[in-house]
Amino acid sequence: MPTINFEGKDFFCAEDETVLECMTRHGVMIPSSCQSGACQTCMIRALEGKPTAEAQQGLKDTLKAQNYFLACVCRPDGDMTIGLSTVSPKYRVSLLEKEALNESVIRLRLQEPDGFSYKAGQFINLMRPSDELTRSYSLASMPGDGFLELQVKRVPEGQMSNWLFDDLQIGDEVEFFGPAGDCFYIPGSPEQPLLLVGTGTGLAPLYGILRDVLAEGHTGPIHLFHASLAAAGLYLVDELRSLAAGHEQLHYIPCVLHGDAPEGGRQGNITDLPAEVLGSLSGYRVFLCGDPPIVNALRQKCFLAGASMQAIHADPFVFTPAPDA
Ligand SMILES: Cc1cc2nc3c(=O)[nH]c(=O)nc-3n(C[C@H](O)[C@H](O)[C@H](O)COP(=O)(O)OP(=O)(O)OC[C@H]3O[C@@H](n4cnc5c(N)ncnc54)[C@H](O)[C@@H]3O)c2cc1C
């Protein structure tokens, strides 16, 4: 049974238990969110002992070399001494603006701290200061906007989203750390066709990426599919239509599963629509964001339609499992 040493105390890890589960069971709080290795909130450092390869998947080589790892997916195969991560500074910022984008999505604009640098499409891990409840939110802003924009959907019974909707007021402070994630545009190949597909608030990172792509002078065709169950779930429709009207290479396709197709859009299953509309995706660079099962299905379908796996960037919005799950 591996032993985890933290701040001079030994904790015994049960069979098949992750470092995060072990520490939580012993009452040691490590900030965490998705609990599946996606959001990197629970990144900690092995001061002695080697983290498993799975626990370092997706981390930068520089972090791997320093023995940083994700506690939520680390089932240790030997004893370890761990320390909390000091990689990413924690920022404390005020809420500048709060606006409803539709009945279930709000836009929050936060102060951008001095010295904070990010790429459009990355995400931050937002903390409620009172209890350090942490959740990941994608940045819909792009560097130079002068604020950090989040687009948040209300989740029934959701702790963070309901607090952001109902309690957080302009001027109140929140904390965050990051940025993280590698779903962003790297300039180069300006004529390459781009496919951006988002469901629900999966539009948030794509909205940042899209504006970044246009600012970089991308000239190849850009197809943005934004999907929702019904028309009421779409948002920023007028703004995206006028952005497309001003850029002939940009095609905005709002999509719904139920009801009539929106003007200029499509009705149908979003996992089928991109290949139906565009045919072969050979040579495309693809960005997929939002609901995890849809993102995973789209990844397969885009690959089968000809996109290379290396050209597919995906940001599934993995949610925190319920405590009894
Ligand atoms: C990289 C990343 C980026 C993200 N970006 C965004 C973003 O830009 N905008 C945004 O709105 N969200 C985003 N999310 C999701 C966000 O982190 C939270 O999971 C979400 O806001 C719900 O948190 P909550 O505290 O309100 O709900 P919780 O209290 O965590 O959940 C309440 C209950 O609902 C369940 N649940 C939560 N979400 C869902 C879901 N989608 N489907 C089914 N059941 C669910 C939980 O398991 C739990 O039982 C992102 C997630 C990741 C990993």
PDBQT file of the ligand as one rigid body, heavy atoms in Angstrom, charges set to zero:
ROOT
HETATM    1  C1  LIG A 401     -11.716  23.117 -19.697  1.00  0.00    +0.000 C 
HETATM    2  C2  LIG A 401     -13.132  23.481 -19.300  1.00  0.00    +0.000 A 
HETATM    3  C3  LIG A 401     -13.690  24.658 -19.756  1.00  0.00    +0.000 A 
HETATM    4  C4  LIG A 401     -14.999  25.001 -19.399  1.00  0.00    +0.000 A 
HETATM    5  N1  LIG A 401     -15.535  26.163 -19.881  1.00  0.00    +0.000 NA
HETATM    6  C5  LIG A 401     -16.805  26.495 -19.570  1.00  0.00    +0.000 A 
HETATM    7  C6  LIG A 401     -17.387  27.706 -20.098  1.00  0.00    +0.000 A 
HETATM    8  O1  LIG A 401     -16.736  28.482 -20.810  1.00  0.00    +0.000 OA
HETATM    9  N2  LIG A 401     -18.676  27.977 -19.763  1.00  0.00    +0.000 N 
HETATM   10  C7  LIG A 401     -19.424  27.132 -18.971  1.00  0.00    +0.000 A 
HETATM   11  O2  LIG A 401     -20.601  27.446 -18.719  1.00  0.00    +0.000 OA
HETATM   12  N3  LIG A 401     -18.889  25.986 -18.447  1.00  0.00    +0.000 NA
HETATM   13  C8  LIG A 401     -17.603  25.659 -18.727  1.00  0.00    +0.000 A 
HETATM   14  N4  LIG A 401     -17.049  24.511 -18.195  1.00  0.00    +0.000 N 
HETATM   15  C9  LIG A 401     -17.852  23.718 -17.214  1.00  0.00    +0.000 C 
HETATM   16  C10 LIG A 401     -17.655  24.328 -15.798  1.00  0.00    +0.000 C 
HETATM   17  O3  LIG A 401     -16.315  24.094 -15.378  1.00  0.00    +0.000 OA
HETATM   18  C11 LIG A 401     -18.561  23.707 -14.717  1.00  0.00    +0.000 C 
HETATM   19  O4  LIG A 401     -18.467  22.298 -14.783  1.00  0.00    +0.000 OA
HETATM   20  C12 LIG A 401     -20.026  24.108 -14.876  1.00  0.00    +0.000 C 
HETATM   21  O5  LIG A 401     -20.158  25.528 -14.801  1.00  0.00    +0.000 OA
HETATM   22  C13 LIG A 401     -20.896  23.466 -13.756  1.00  0.00    +0.000 C 
HETATM   23  O6  LIG A 401     -20.353  23.854 -12.507  1.00  0.00    +0.000 OA
HETATM   24  P1  LIG A 401     -21.325  24.034 -11.242  1.00  0.00    +0.000 P 
HETATM   25  O7  LIG A 401     -20.464  24.203 -10.027  1.00  0.00    +0.000 OA
HETATM   26  O8  LIG A 401     -22.358  25.072 -11.514  1.00  0.00    +0.000 OA
HETATM   27  O9  LIG A 401     -22.075  22.646 -11.189  1.00  0.00    +0.000 OA
HETATM   28  P2  LIG A 401     -21.711  21.431 -10.175  1.00  0.00    +0.000 P 
HETATM   29  O10 LIG A 401     -22.086  21.809  -8.780  1.00  0.00    +0.000 OA
HETATM   30  O11 LIG A 401     -20.296  21.023 -10.446  1.00  0.00    +0.000 OA
HETATM   31  O12 LIG A 401     -22.670  20.321 -10.739  1.00  0.00    +0.000 OA
HETATM   32  C14 LIG A 401     -24.013  20.124 -10.287  1.00  0.00    +0.000 C 
HETATM   33  C15 LIG A 401     -24.495  18.781 -10.789  1.00  0.00    +0.000 C 
HETATM   34  O13 LIG A 401     -24.671  18.821 -12.203  1.00  0.00    +0.000 OA
HETATM   35  C16 LIG A 401     -23.834  17.871 -12.844  1.00  0.00    +0.000 C 
HETATM   36  N5  LIG A 401     -23.376  18.550 -14.049  1.00  0.00    +0.000 N 
HETATM   37  C17 LIG A 401     -22.580  19.638 -14.111  1.00  0.00    +0.000 A 
HETATM   38  N6  LIG A 401     -22.417  20.042 -15.389  1.00  0.00    +0.000 NA
HETATM   39  C18 LIG A 401     -23.148  19.180 -16.130  1.00  0.00    +0.000 A 
HETATM   40  C19 LIG A 401     -23.367  19.030 -17.514  1.00  0.00    +0.000 A 
HETATM   41  N7  LIG A 401     -22.833  19.877 -18.400  1.00  0.00    +0.000 N 
HETATM   42  N8  LIG A 401     -24.159  18.011 -17.938  1.00  0.00    +0.000 NA
HETATM   43  C20 LIG A 401     -24.702  17.158 -17.075  1.00  0.00    +0.000 A 
HETATM   44  N9  LIG A 401     -24.531  17.226 -15.722  1.00  0.00    +0.000 NA
HETATM   45  C21 LIG A 401     -23.764  18.224 -15.279  1.00  0.00    +0.000 A 
HETATM   46  C22 LIG A 401     -22.719  17.553 -11.844  1.00  0.00    +0.000 C 
HETATM   47  O14 LIG A 401     -22.156  16.272 -12.012  1.00  0.00    +0.000 OA
HETATM   48  C23 LIG A 401     -23.481  17.653 -10.527  1.00  0.00    +0.000 C 
HETATM   49  O15 LIG A 401     -24.187  16.467 -10.273  1.00  0.00    +0.000 OA
HETATM   50  C24 LIG A 401     -15.757  24.154 -18.540  1.00  0.00    +0.000 A 
HETATM   51  C25 LIG A 401     -15.171  22.960 -18.064  1.00  0.00    +0.000 A 
HETATM   52  C26 LIG A 401     -13.879  22.624 -18.437  1.00  0.00    +0.000 A 
HETATM   53  C27 LIG A 401     -13.266  21.344 -17.914  1.00  0.00    +0.000 C 
ENDROOT
TORSDOF 0
